[in-house]
Amino acid sequence: MFFISDTMAGAAPEILKAVEAVNDGLFLGYEGDPVCEEMKAQFAKIFETEVSVFLVATGTASNALALSVMTPPYGAVFAHEGAHINVDECGAPEFYTQGTKLAAIKGANGKLTCEGVRAALTNFPKGVVHRMQPGGLSLSQATELGTIYTVDEINALSEFAQSHGMATHMDGARFANALVALGCSPAEMTWRAGVDVLSFGATKNGALMAEAVVFFNQDLVGDFAYRQKRGGHLFSKSRFSAGQFLGYFKDDLWLKLARRSNDLAGRLEAGLMELPGYELACPVQTNQVFVTMSRELVLRWQEAGAQFYIWSGDPAQERQLVRLVCSWKTTDEQVDQLLEVARG
Ligand SMILES: Cc1ncc(COP(=O)(O)O)c(C=O)c1O
């Protein structure tokens, strides 16, 4: 019963095959190979527009490098207080941006609102040399709580950011999960809604390690290639990263895998909500379930061998917030087994 993270799952066999398929032959590296060319063409097709795509190893690098071209070092990037860039990247955004400040904003269900950003902006008045200047806005789709922004919400936030001279970044570590949940096109969820640059993650949804920075706003690209190289993220054997994306997109594998993990989380939610003692902390919209339960129930789950994160942190608290993540590899049996334990 492994519900700690979607990163616990291995790589999808189709992606392993796609990597093997690009193994033969001798090619130039450093994104100068035909596999990368094909991968970049596929991104353009999927997003129905011109894109600039750069491969990186991790979601953290993707976010931090993307932010580095959006904001000056004296800029502030507005993000939710629970955003991965704010709490889980060991200062990588500050490091790559050479000192940008992250302005952490509260918001229900892990989401930013224009009102929240507006209030935070008052601390960063434009033209006041003593204050950091509005540098950019970053939203996570899906959020760290597994919730999603609607297309209208993304539009409103990006318009608001633009009206204050800021570009919009989307952390899409779980992009596919959000996309299938919304049921819109990749273009609708991104550039048509005003997103300038996207951290596109595939690792959590069946790849080995495949992340990409995708620019829709070509004016932002500038010196990005140098930043990617200087940051140590220009792969010599880039075809193996690109090959993963070819396998990921082929026959809509990425959408199928994301649907699978979302559906399982939905099943888990439905099962838990039939039982006394469990309360949802936020709506279940993708592949993560956040539920509160008593310490006694947490202990029972742990003793039964269930693996999951206690999100609230404080083990002394009577009611605990628990995160349960389903992956493409989670089985129906694992969900049934956990529900059995939950029933007691
Ligand atoms: C929302 C979000 N963004 C970014 C990342 C970063 O990914 P990585 O661990 O590959 O740096 C994660 C990883 O958990 C995440 O959940």
The ligand as an SDF file (V2000), in Angstrom:
LIG
                    3D

 16 16  0  0  0  0  0  0  0  0999 V2000
    4.3080   20.7770   -7.7150 C   0  0  0  0  0  0  0  0  0  0  0  0
    5.7430   20.3350   -7.8700 C   0  0  0  0  0  0  0  0  0  0  0  0
    6.5800   21.0820   -8.5760 N   0  0  0  0  0  0  0  0  0  0  0  0
    7.8610   20.7400   -8.7520 C   0  0  0  0  0  0  0  0  0  0  0  0
    8.3680   19.5830   -8.2240 C   0  0  0  0  0  0  0  0  0  0  0  0
    9.8470   19.3360   -8.3840 C   0  0  0  0  0  0  0  0  0  0  0  0
   10.2410   18.1550   -8.8800 O   0  0  0  0  0  0  0  0  0  0  0  0
   11.6880   17.5420   -8.6090 P   0  0  0  0  0  0  0  0  0  0  0  0
   11.5670   16.7180   -7.3830 O   0  0  0  0  0  0  0  0  0  0  0  0
   11.9030   16.7510   -9.8670 O   0  0  0  0  0  0  0  0  0  0  0  0
   12.6880   18.6250   -8.4910 O   0  0  0  0  0  0  0  0  0  0  0  0
    7.5280   18.7370   -7.4660 C   0  0  0  0  0  0  0  0  0  0  0  0
    8.0370   17.4940   -6.8510 C   0  0  0  0  0  0  0  0  0  0  0  0
    7.4770   16.9230   -5.9670 O   0  0  0  0  0  0  0  0  0  0  0  0
    6.1730   19.1340   -7.2830 C   0  0  0  0  0  0  0  0  0  0  0  0
    5.3260   18.3860   -6.5630 O   0  0  0  0  0  0  0  0  0  0  0  0
  1  2  1  0
  2  3  1  0
  2 15  2  0
  3  4  2  0
  4  5  1  0
  5  6  1  0
  5 12  2  0
  6  7  1  0
  7  8  1  0
  8  9  2  0
  8 10  1  0
  8 11  1  0
 12 13  1  0
 12 15  1  0
 13 14  2  0
 15 16  1  0
M  END
$$$$
